[in-house]
Amino acid sequence: MRLLLTLTVFLCAITLNAQSNASYLEDLASLRAILQNTPSYQAQIKGNKLTSYNALYNRLVSDTVRNVDDYKYFYNLSQLFFALRDNHLSFFQVPNYNFRSKEDIEKFIKTKEFANYPRLNINIDSLKTALAQKPADSIEGIYHYENFYSIGLFKTTDKEYIGVVLNSETPLWKKGHIAVHLYKQGPNFYKAIYAHPLTKSFMFQPNEKFRYKSLVNSYFYGSYSQSIYSKEIQSYHYVNLPHDAAKFQFKNINDRVQYLRIRSFQADNTTSQQSAAFYTTIKDSLTAPYLILDLRNNEGGAEKESKKYFNLLKKYTRTGHLYIVMNNETLSRAEILTLQLKKLPNTVTAGQPTKGMLTYGSNYGRREILPSKRFSIYITDMKGKAEHLLYEDSGINPDINLNENADWIEQIMLHANENPLHKEISKKNLH
Protein backbone atom coordinates (compact mmCIF):
# COMPACT_ATOMS: atom_id res chain seq x y z
CA MET A 1 0.00 0.00 0.00
CA ARG A 2 2.84 2.42 0.88
CA LEU A 3 4.55 1.64 -2.45
CA LEU A 4 1.29 2.27 -4.31
CA LEU A 5 0.77 5.59 -2.51
CA THR A 6 4.33 6.69 -3.27
CA LEU A 7 3.92 5.77 -6.92
CA THR A 8 0.61 7.66 -7.11
CA VAL A 9 2.16 10.82 -5.64
CA PHE A 10 5.11 10.49 -8.02
CA LEU A 11 2.86 10.16 -11.06
CA CYS A 12 0.72 13.10 -9.93
CA ALA A 13 3.83 15.26 -9.60
CA ILE A 14 4.94 14.29 -13.10
CA THR A 15 1.49 15.11 -14.47
CA LEU A 16 1.38 18.53 -12.75
CA ASN A 17 4.86 19.40 -13.98
CA ALA A 18 4.01 18.33 -17.51
CA GLN A 19 0.80 20.38 -17.45
CA SER A 20 2.65 23.43 -16.15
CA ASN A 21 5.40 23.13 -18.75
CA ALA A 22 2.75 22.56 -21.40
CA SER A 23 1.38 26.03 -20.63
CA TYR A 24 4.85 27.51 -21.11
CA LEU A 25 5.39 25.68 -24.41
CA GLU A 26 1.96 26.74 -25.65
CA ASP A 27 2.67 30.40 -24.83
CA LEU A 28 6.09 30.16 -26.45
CA ALA A 29 4.72 28.69 -29.68
CA SER A 30 1.86 31.20 -29.79
CA LEU A 31 4.19 34.17 -29.27
CA ARG A 32 6.52 32.96 -31.99
CA ALA A 33 3.64 32.60 -34.44
CA ILE A 34 2.41 36.13 -33.64
CA LEU A 35 5.84 37.65 -34.13
CA GLN A 36 6.40 35.80 -37.40
CA ASN A 37 3.44 37.69 -38.85
CA THR A 38 4.80 41.13 -38.00
CA PRO A 39 6.39 43.27 -40.73
CA SER A 40 9.54 43.74 -38.63
CA TYR A 41 10.12 39.99 -38.27
CA GLN A 42 9.52 39.37 -41.96
CA ALA A 43 11.88 42.18 -42.98
CA GLN A 44 14.68 41.49 -40.50
CA ILE A 45 14.80 37.80 -39.56
CA LYS A 46 16.42 36.26 -42.61
CA GLY A 47 19.51 34.20 -43.48
CA ASN A 48 21.88 33.86 -40.54
CA LYS A 49 19.52 35.81 -38.31
CA LEU A 50 16.78 33.27 -39.01
CA THR A 51 19.16 30.40 -38.21
CA SER A 52 20.10 32.06 -34.91
CA TYR A 53 16.47 32.81 -34.11
CA ASN A 54 15.43 29.20 -34.67
CA ALA A 55 18.32 28.01 -32.51
CA LEU A 56 17.18 30.36 -29.73
CA TYR A 57 13.63 29.08 -30.00
CA ASN A 58 14.79 25.47 -29.77
CA ARG A 59 16.83 26.28 -26.65
CA LEU A 60 13.80 27.91 -25.07
CA VAL A 61 11.62 24.91 -25.95
CA SER A 62 14.06 22.57 -24.22
CA ASP A 63 13.81 24.60 -21.00
CA THR A 64 11.44 23.69 -18.17
CA VAL A 65 9.39 26.44 -16.51
CA ARG A 66 6.73 25.32 -14.07
CA ASN A 67 5.21 28.54 -12.77
CA VAL A 68 3.58 31.16 -14.98
CA ASP A 69 4.42 33.83 -12.38
CA ASP A 70 8.15 33.06 -12.35
CA TYR A 71 10.50 35.69 -13.72
CA LYS A 72 12.14 33.01 -15.84
CA TYR A 73 8.85 32.34 -17.63
CA PHE A 74 8.54 35.99 -18.67
CA TYR A 75 12.24 36.34 -19.45
CA ASN A 76 12.22 33.32 -21.76
CA LEU A 77 9.25 34.67 -23.69
CA SER A 78 10.83 38.11 -23.88
CA GLN A 79 13.94 36.72 -25.54
CA LEU A 80 11.92 36.20 -28.72
CA PHE A 81 11.80 40.02 -29.01
CA PHE A 82 15.52 40.64 -28.52
CA ALA A 83 16.51 40.20 -32.19
CA LEU A 84 13.76 42.51 -33.48
CA ARG A 85 14.30 46.23 -33.99
CA ASP A 86 10.70 47.31 -33.61
CA ASN A 87 10.07 49.53 -30.62
CA HIS A 88 6.35 49.87 -31.27
CA LEU A 89 5.97 46.25 -30.19
CA SER A 90 5.19 45.88 -26.50
CA PHE A 91 4.95 42.87 -24.22
CA PHE A 92 3.82 42.65 -20.62
CA GLN A 93 2.42 40.38 -17.95
CA VAL A 94 -1.29 40.86 -17.25
CA PRO A 95 -1.79 41.80 -13.56
CA ASN A 96 -3.69 39.27 -11.46
CA TYR A 97 -5.16 41.86 -9.12
CA ASN A 98 -6.96 45.19 -9.21
CA PHE A 99 -5.08 48.14 -7.71
CA ARG A 100 -7.76 50.80 -7.57
CA SER A 101 -7.71 51.60 -3.88
CA LYS A 102 -5.62 51.44 -0.73
CA GLU A 103 -7.67 48.43 0.34
CA ASP A 104 -6.76 46.59 -2.91
CA ILE A 105 -3.08 47.17 -2.20
CA GLU A 106 -3.44 45.96 1.39
CA LYS A 107 -5.10 42.76 0.16
CA PHE A 108 -2.36 42.17 -2.40
CA ILE A 109 0.37 42.53 0.21
CA LYS A 110 -1.16 39.62 2.12
CA THR A 111 -1.16 37.27 -0.87
CA LYS A 112 1.16 34.37 -1.61
CA GLU A 113 2.22 36.10 -4.83
CA PHE A 114 3.54 39.07 -2.88
CA ALA A 115 5.30 36.82 -0.36
CA ASN A 116 6.95 34.89 -3.19
CA TYR A 117 7.97 37.94 -5.20
CA PRO A 118 11.60 37.68 -6.41
CA ARG A 119 14.00 38.83 -3.74
CA LEU A 120 17.79 38.93 -3.56
CA ASN A 121 19.34 37.86 -0.28
CA ILE A 122 22.19 40.34 0.02
CA ASN A 123 23.54 42.74 2.62
CA ILE A 124 21.65 45.87 1.59
CA ASP A 125 23.77 48.25 3.68
CA SER A 126 27.01 46.94 2.15
CA LEU A 127 25.53 47.17 -1.35
CA LYS A 128 24.38 50.74 -0.71
CA THR A 129 27.84 51.74 0.50
CA ALA A 130 29.54 50.19 -2.54
CA LEU A 131 27.16 51.74 -5.06
CA ALA A 132 27.40 55.18 -3.48
CA GLN A 133 31.03 55.23 -4.65
CA LYS A 134 30.15 54.68 -8.31
CA PRO A 135 30.77 57.66 -10.62
CA ALA A 136 27.76 59.58 -11.92
CA ASP A 137 28.41 58.48 -15.51
CA SER A 138 28.37 54.78 -14.57
CA ILE A 139 25.15 52.87 -15.06
CA GLU A 140 25.82 51.17 -11.75
CA GLY A 141 24.66 53.16 -8.78
CA ILE A 142 21.68 54.23 -6.71
CA TYR A 143 18.50 55.29 -8.53
CA HIS A 144 15.34 56.87 -7.19
CA TYR A 145 11.75 56.37 -8.24
CA GLU A 146 10.81 59.85 -7.13
CA ASN A 147 10.57 59.68 -3.30
CA PHE A 148 8.74 56.35 -3.24
CA TYR A 149 11.71 53.97 -3.24
CA SER A 150 15.31 53.64 -4.34
CA ILE A 151 17.13 50.78 -6.05
CA GLY A 152 20.74 49.72 -6.28
CA LEU A 153 21.70 48.77 -9.83
CA PHE A 154 24.77 46.56 -10.17
CA LYS A 155 26.40 44.20 -12.64
CA THR A 156 25.88 40.46 -12.13
CA THR A 157 27.53 39.17 -15.31
CA ASP A 158 29.38 40.76 -18.20
CA LYS A 159 26.14 41.95 -19.83
CA GLU A 160 23.51 41.68 -17.08
CA TYR A 161 22.47 44.05 -14.31
CA ILE A 162 19.97 43.77 -11.47
CA GLY A 163 18.20 46.56 -9.63
CA VAL A 164 17.39 45.74 -6.01
CA VAL A 165 15.25 47.83 -3.65
CA LEU A 166 17.39 49.59 -1.04
CA ASN A 167 14.78 51.77 0.69
CA SER A 168 11.03 52.07 0.32
CA GLU A 169 8.31 54.44 1.48
CA THR A 170 5.59 52.29 -0.10
CA PRO A 171 4.40 48.94 1.32
CA LEU A 172 4.44 47.48 -2.19
CA TRP A 173 8.23 47.29 -2.20
CA LYS A 174 10.50 45.70 0.42
CA LYS A 175 14.26 45.78 0.75
CA GLY A 176 15.79 43.12 -1.48
CA HIS A 177 12.90 43.01 -3.97
CA ILE A 178 14.18 42.89 -7.56
CA ALA A 179 12.68 45.73 -9.60
CA VAL A 180 14.93 45.87 -12.66
CA HIS A 181 16.77 43.52 -15.03
CA LEU A 182 18.99 45.01 -17.75
CA TYR A 183 20.64 43.13 -20.62
CA LYS A 184 23.35 45.11 -22.36
CA GLN A 185 23.13 45.36 -26.16
CA GLY A 186 25.62 48.16 -26.83
CA PRO A 187 27.13 51.29 -25.26
CA ASN A 188 24.49 52.65 -22.84
CA PHE A 189 21.83 50.58 -24.66
CA TYR A 190 19.87 47.77 -22.98
CA LYS A 191 16.92 45.47 -23.21
CA ALA A 192 15.08 45.84 -19.91
CA ILE A 193 12.53 43.90 -17.93
CA TYR A 194 10.85 45.96 -15.25
CA ALA A 195 8.41 45.16 -12.52
CA HIS A 196 5.64 47.76 -12.69
CA PRO A 197 5.91 50.02 -9.60
CA LEU A 198 2.22 49.56 -8.77
CA THR A 199 1.17 46.11 -9.98
CA LYS A 200 4.63 44.48 -9.81
CA SER A 201 3.78 42.67 -13.06
CA PHE A 202 6.66 42.19 -15.50
CA MET A 203 7.00 44.35 -18.59
CA PHE A 204 9.51 44.31 -21.43
CA GLN A 205 11.25 47.52 -22.54
CA PRO A 206 13.16 46.88 -25.78
CA ASN A 207 14.93 50.23 -25.93
CA GLU A 208 16.35 51.32 -22.60
CA LYS A 209 19.15 53.85 -22.50
CA PHE A 210 21.34 55.27 -19.76
CA ARG A 211 21.45 59.01 -20.38
CA TYR A 212 21.54 62.05 -18.14
CA LYS A 213 22.06 59.84 -15.05
CA SER A 214 18.72 58.16 -15.75
CA LEU A 215 17.11 55.14 -17.36
CA VAL A 216 15.27 57.39 -19.78
CA ASN A 217 12.57 54.94 -20.90
CA SER A 218 11.61 53.65 -17.45
CA TYR A 219 8.23 55.38 -17.55
CA PHE A 220 5.26 53.29 -16.39
CA TYR A 221 1.71 53.92 -17.54
CA GLY A 222 -0.83 53.67 -14.75
CA SER A 223 1.71 54.09 -11.97
CA TYR A 224 1.39 56.38 -8.96
CA SER A 225 4.24 58.50 -10.31
CA GLN A 226 5.13 59.90 -13.72
CA SER A 227 8.81 59.83 -12.89
CA ILE A 228 11.59 57.55 -14.19
CA TYR A 229 14.50 55.84 -12.47
CA SER A 230 17.10 58.55 -11.97
CA LYS A 231 20.20 59.06 -9.86
CA GLU A 232 18.95 62.54 -9.00
CA ILE A 233 15.56 63.59 -7.69
CA GLN A 234 14.79 66.79 -9.57
CA SER A 235 12.21 69.31 -8.41
CA TYR A 236 11.81 70.64 -11.97
CA HIS A 237 12.53 68.93 -15.26
CA TYR A 238 13.68 71.19 -18.08
CA VAL A 239 14.04 68.26 -20.48
CA ASN A 240 10.35 67.36 -20.53
CA LEU A 241 7.24 69.45 -20.91
CA PRO A 242 4.87 69.43 -17.92
CA HIS A 243 2.35 66.62 -18.20
CA ASP A 244 -0.51 69.11 -18.20
CA ALA A 245 1.04 71.32 -20.91
CA ALA A 246 -1.33 72.10 -23.77
CA LYS A 247 -1.03 69.92 -26.85
CA PHE A 248 -0.93 72.94 -29.14
CA GLN A 249 0.45 76.40 -28.46
CA PHE A 250 1.67 79.39 -30.44
CA LYS A 251 3.07 82.64 -29.05
CA ASN A 252 5.36 85.54 -29.82
CA ILE A 253 8.36 85.48 -27.50
CA ASN A 254 9.57 88.82 -28.85
CA ASP A 255 9.58 90.63 -32.16
CA ARG A 256 12.26 88.27 -33.56
CA VAL A 257 11.29 84.87 -32.12
CA GLN A 258 8.04 82.91 -32.21
CA TYR A 259 7.23 79.64 -30.44
CA LEU A 260 5.14 76.74 -31.81
CA ARG A 261 4.36 73.65 -29.73
CA ILE A 262 2.87 70.44 -31.16
CA ARG A 263 2.57 67.49 -28.78
CA SER A 264 0.48 65.11 -30.87
CA PHE A 265 -0.30 64.00 -34.40
CA GLN A 266 -2.94 61.54 -33.27
CA ALA A 267 -5.86 61.04 -35.63
CA ASP A 268 -8.61 60.47 -33.08
CA ASN A 269 -11.56 62.81 -33.51
CA THR A 270 -10.83 65.05 -30.53
CA THR A 271 -7.13 65.61 -31.24
CA SER A 272 -7.67 65.91 -34.99
CA GLN A 273 -10.31 68.60 -34.52
CA GLN A 274 -8.11 70.49 -32.04
CA SER A 275 -5.20 70.31 -34.47
CA ALA A 276 -7.28 71.52 -37.41
CA ALA A 277 -8.65 74.48 -35.45
CA PHE A 278 -5.18 75.35 -34.14
CA TYR A 279 -3.64 75.15 -37.61
CA THR A 280 -6.23 77.57 -38.95
CA THR A 281 -5.24 80.15 -36.34
CA ILE A 282 -1.49 79.98 -37.03
CA LYS A 283 -1.12 79.28 -40.74
CA ASP A 284 -0.66 82.96 -41.58
CA SER A 285 1.15 83.92 -38.39
CA LEU A 286 4.70 82.62 -38.89
CA THR A 287 6.34 85.95 -39.61
CA ALA A 288 9.31 86.32 -37.23
CA PRO A 289 12.90 85.68 -38.40
CA TYR A 290 13.22 82.79 -35.91
CA LEU A 291 10.74 80.06 -35.06
CA ILE A 292 11.12 77.50 -32.26
CA LEU A 293 9.17 74.32 -33.04
CA ASP A 294 8.76 72.39 -29.78
CA LEU A 295 8.27 68.67 -30.44
CA ARG A 296 9.17 67.55 -26.93
CA ASN A 297 6.95 64.80 -25.59
CA ASN A 298 5.20 64.49 -28.94
CA GLU A 299 3.43 61.13 -28.88
CA GLY A 300 3.43 60.68 -32.65
CA GLY A 301 0.40 59.75 -34.70
CA ALA A 302 -0.63 59.79 -38.35
CA GLU A 303 1.00 61.25 -41.45
CA LYS A 304 -2.23 62.96 -42.46
CA GLU A 305 -2.05 64.98 -39.25
CA SER A 306 1.62 66.00 -39.58
CA LYS A 307 1.57 66.76 -43.32
CA LYS A 308 -0.08 70.17 -43.05
CA TYR A 309 2.54 71.32 -40.54
CA PHE A 310 5.38 70.08 -42.74
CA ASN A 311 4.04 72.04 -45.71
CA LEU A 312 3.64 75.15 -43.57
CA LEU A 313 7.17 74.90 -42.17
CA LYS A 314 8.63 74.12 -45.59
CA LYS A 315 7.24 77.43 -46.77
CA TYR A 316 8.51 79.22 -43.65
CA THR A 317 12.14 78.02 -43.97
CA ARG A 318 12.52 79.68 -47.39
CA THR A 319 13.18 82.91 -45.49
CA GLY A 320 12.88 82.11 -41.76
CA HIS A 321 15.17 80.15 -39.45
CA LEU A 322 13.76 77.09 -37.69
CA TYR A 323 14.89 75.50 -34.43
CA ILE A 324 13.38 72.09 -33.67
CA VAL A 325 13.35 71.16 -29.98
CA MET A 326 13.28 67.43 -29.30
CA ASN A 327 13.82 65.01 -26.43
CA ASN A 328 13.65 61.31 -25.64
CA GLU A 329 9.84 61.51 -25.70
CA THR A 330 9.82 62.82 -29.27
CA LEU A 331 8.76 59.63 -31.01
CA SER A 332 7.24 57.89 -34.01
CA ARG A 333 5.58 60.33 -36.44
CA ALA A 334 7.29 63.25 -34.67
CA GLU A 335 10.67 61.63 -35.43
CA ILE A 336 9.71 61.12 -39.06
CA LEU A 337 8.65 64.76 -39.33
CA THR A 338 11.98 65.79 -37.76
CA LEU A 339 13.89 63.86 -40.44
CA GLN A 340 11.82 65.56 -43.13
CA LEU A 341 12.41 69.02 -41.69
CA LYS A 342 16.16 68.46 -41.28
CA LYS A 343 16.43 68.37 -45.07
CA LEU A 344 15.08 71.90 -45.36
CA PRO A 345 17.30 75.02 -45.43
CA ASN A 346 17.79 77.16 -42.32
CA THR A 347 16.85 74.32 -39.97
CA VAL A 348 18.63 72.96 -36.90
CA THR A 349 17.67 70.49 -34.19
CA ALA A 350 18.35 71.04 -30.49
CA GLY A 351 17.83 69.13 -27.26
CA GLN A 352 18.59 65.46 -26.76
CA PRO A 353 18.32 62.35 -28.98
CA THR A 354 14.80 61.25 -29.83
CA LYS A 355 13.33 57.95 -28.68
CA GLY A 356 14.24 55.79 -31.68
CA MET A 357 10.74 54.40 -32.24
CA LEU A 358 9.78 55.32 -35.79
CA THR A 359 10.16 52.49 -38.31
CA TYR A 360 7.01 50.47 -37.73
CA GLY A 361 3.63 51.12 -36.18
CA SER A 362 0.07 49.95 -35.80
CA ASN A 363 -2.97 50.89 -37.86
CA TYR A 364 -5.45 49.21 -35.55
CA GLY A 365 -3.87 49.09 -32.07
CA ARG A 366 -4.45 45.34 -31.87
CA ARG A 367 -3.44 43.27 -28.85
CA GLU A 368 -3.08 39.53 -28.52
CA ILE A 369 -3.37 37.51 -25.30
CA LEU A 370 -1.25 34.37 -25.04
CA PRO A 371 -3.00 31.05 -24.23
CA SER A 372 -2.19 31.20 -20.50
CA LYS A 373 -4.16 34.50 -20.36
CA ARG A 374 -1.28 36.04 -18.36
CA PHE A 375 0.63 37.85 -21.11
CA SER A 376 -0.31 40.49 -23.65
CA ILE A 377 1.46 41.70 -26.80
CA TYR A 378 0.75 44.89 -28.72
CA ILE A 379 1.03 44.06 -32.42
CA THR A 380 2.61 46.16 -35.15
CA ASP A 381 1.17 45.86 -38.66
CA MET A 382 2.74 48.73 -40.62
CA LYS A 383 5.73 48.16 -42.88
CA GLY A 384 8.82 50.24 -42.19
CA LYS A 385 11.28 52.14 -44.36
CA ALA A 386 14.98 51.32 -44.50
CA GLU A 387 15.89 54.99 -44.01
CA HIS A 388 13.95 55.04 -40.74
CA LEU A 389 15.47 51.78 -39.48
CA LEU A 390 18.80 53.61 -39.27
CA TYR A 391 17.36 55.54 -36.31
CA GLU A 392 15.39 52.74 -34.64
CA ASP A 393 16.82 52.33 -31.11
CA SER A 394 19.42 55.11 -31.36
CA GLY A 395 17.06 57.97 -32.21
CA ILE A 396 17.94 61.18 -34.05
CA ASN A 397 20.87 63.06 -32.55
CA PRO A 398 20.43 66.83 -32.18
CA ASP A 399 22.71 69.31 -33.89
CA ILE A 400 22.91 71.19 -30.58
CA ASN A 401 22.93 69.39 -27.23
CA LEU A 402 21.12 71.39 -24.57
CA ASN A 403 21.93 71.44 -20.85
CA GLU A 404 19.28 69.48 -18.93
CA ASN A 405 19.72 71.72 -15.87
CA ALA A 406 18.63 74.98 -17.51
CA ASP A 407 15.57 76.17 -19.40
CA TRP A 408 15.74 74.85 -22.96
CA ILE A 409 13.88 77.69 -24.66
CA GLU A 410 16.12 80.25 -22.99
CA GLN A 411 19.18 78.30 -24.13
CA ILE A 412 17.93 78.36 -27.72
CA MET A 413 17.17 82.07 -27.49
CA LEU A 414 20.73 82.69 -26.33
CA HIS A 415 22.10 80.48 -29.06
CA ALA A 416 20.08 82.24 -31.74
CA ASN A 417 21.39 85.61 -30.59
CA GLU A 418 25.03 84.51 -30.45
CA ASN A 419 25.12 82.15 -33.43
CA PRO A 420 23.01 83.20 -36.43
CA LEU A 421 21.44 79.98 -37.58
CA HIS A 422 21.99 80.40 -41.31
CA LYS A 423 25.73 80.89 -40.77
CA GLU A 424 26.19 77.96 -38.42
CA ILE A 425 24.49 74.99 -40.00
CA SER A 426 25.78 73.31 -43.12
CA LYS A 427 23.43 70.83 -44.71
CA LYS A 428 26.41 68.65 -45.58
CA ASN A 429 26.85 67.86 -41.91
CA LEU A 430 23.27 66.79 -41.27
CA HIS A 431 22.34 63.10 -41.31
Secondary structure, DSSP 8 states (H G I E B T S, - for coil): -HHHHHHHHHHHHHHHHHHHHHHHHHHHHHHHHHHHTSHHHHHH--HHHHHHHHHHHHHHHTS----TTSHHHHHHHHGGGTT---TT-EEEE--SS--SSHHHHHHHHTSHHHHTS-B--S-HHHHHHHHHTS-TTSS-EEEEETTTEEEEEEEEETTEEEEEEEEESSTT--TTBEEEEEEEEETTEEEEEEE-TTT--EEEEEEEEEETTEETT---TTSS----EESS--SS-SSS--TTS-SEEEEESSSSEEEEEE--B--SHHHHHHHHHHHHHHTTT--SSEEEEE-TT---B-HHHHHHHHHHHHHHTTTSEEEEEE-TT--THHHHHHHHHHTSTTEEEEES------S-B-SS--EEE-TTSSEEEE---B---HHHHTTTTT----SEE--TTS-HHHHHHHHHHHS-HHHH--GGG--
